[in-house]
Amino acid sequence: MATLSEQLDAIRRVAEGDGKTPGRIPPEDLKIMHQVTRDQQQSDFRERMPAIGAPAPLFSLPNQDGVFVRSTDLLAQGHVVVSFFRGAW
């Protein structure tokens, strides 16, 4: 069985190509993705992130219908899981 690292490398090769065969991500999109990654790494964003185990900041965000939902209202009902989607390029 392949290690997790090997599995991730295989997924990356399919998405980005292997230098000889293009991947499923168009080269112009791949260039943008890599630039965004470099920009994020240089921004020191990790220093501004909450520590592991720290409470998340309170928020108000629109749901799928555009209605704003407050985290305090959700927390009053129990645990909250927030999932972030990168979106389409």
C-alpha positions in Angstrom: 0.0 0.0 0.0 1.3 3.5 -0.9 2.1 5.9 1.8 0.0 9.1 2.2 2.9 11.1 0.7 3.0 8.8 -2.3 -0.7 9.0 -2.8 -0.6 12.8 -2.6 2.2 12.9 -5.1 0.2 10.7 -7.5 -2.8 13.0 -7.2 -0.6 16.1 -7.8 0.9 14.5 -10.9 -2.6 13.9 -12.3 -3.7 17.4 -11.5 -0.5 19.3 -12.5 1.2 16.9 -14.9 4.6 15.3 -14.6 6.7 17.6 -16.8 6.2 15.5 -19.9 2.4 15.0 -19.9 0.1 17.9 -19.0 -2.3 17.5 -16.0 -6.0 18.2 -15.8 -5.4 21.8 -14.6 -4.8 24.2 -17.4 -1.3 25.7 -17.3 -2.6 29.3 -16.9 -4.7 28.2 -13.9 -1.8 26.3 -12.5 0.4 29.3 -12.7 -2.1 31.4 -10.7 -2.5 28.6 -8.1 1.3 28.4 -7.6 1.6 32.2 -7.4 -1.2 32.4 -4.8 0.5 29.7 -2.8 3.8 31.6 -2.9 2.0 34.8 -1.9 0.3 33.1 1.1 3.6 31.6 2.3 5.3 35.0 2.2 2.5 36.7 4.0 3.2 35.0 7.4 -0.5 34.2 7.6 0.2 31.4 10.1 1.2 34.0 12.7 -2.3 35.5 12.5 -4.1 32.2 12.7 -5.7 31.1 16.0 -3.6 28.5 17.8 -4.7 24.9 17.7 -7.4 24.3 20.3 -8.2 28.1 20.5 -11.8 29.1 20.1 -12.7 30.4 16.7 -13.6 34.0 16.4 -17.3 34.9 16.3 -18.6 35.5 12.8 -21.6 36.3 10.7 -21.7 34.8 7.2 -24.3 34.4 4.4 -25.7 30.9 3.9 -26.5 29.3 0.6 -29.6 31.5 0.4 -27.8 34.8 1.2 -29.3 35.0 4.7 -26.7 36.0 7.3 -26.1 33.4 10.0 -24.3 34.3 13.3 -22.0 31.8 14.9 -23.5 32.7 18.3 -26.9 31.5 17.1 -25.4 28.3 15.8 -23.4 27.7 19.0 -26.6 28.1 21.1 -27.9 24.9 19.3 -24.7 22.9 19.9 -21.3 22.2 18.2 -20.5 24.0 15.0 -18.4 22.7 12.0 -17.3 25.2 9.5 -16.1 24.0 6.1 -14.3 26.3 3.6 -14.5 25.6 -0.2 -11.7 27.0 -2.4 -14.1 27.5 -5.2 -13.7 27.2 -9.0 -10.9 28.8 -10.9 
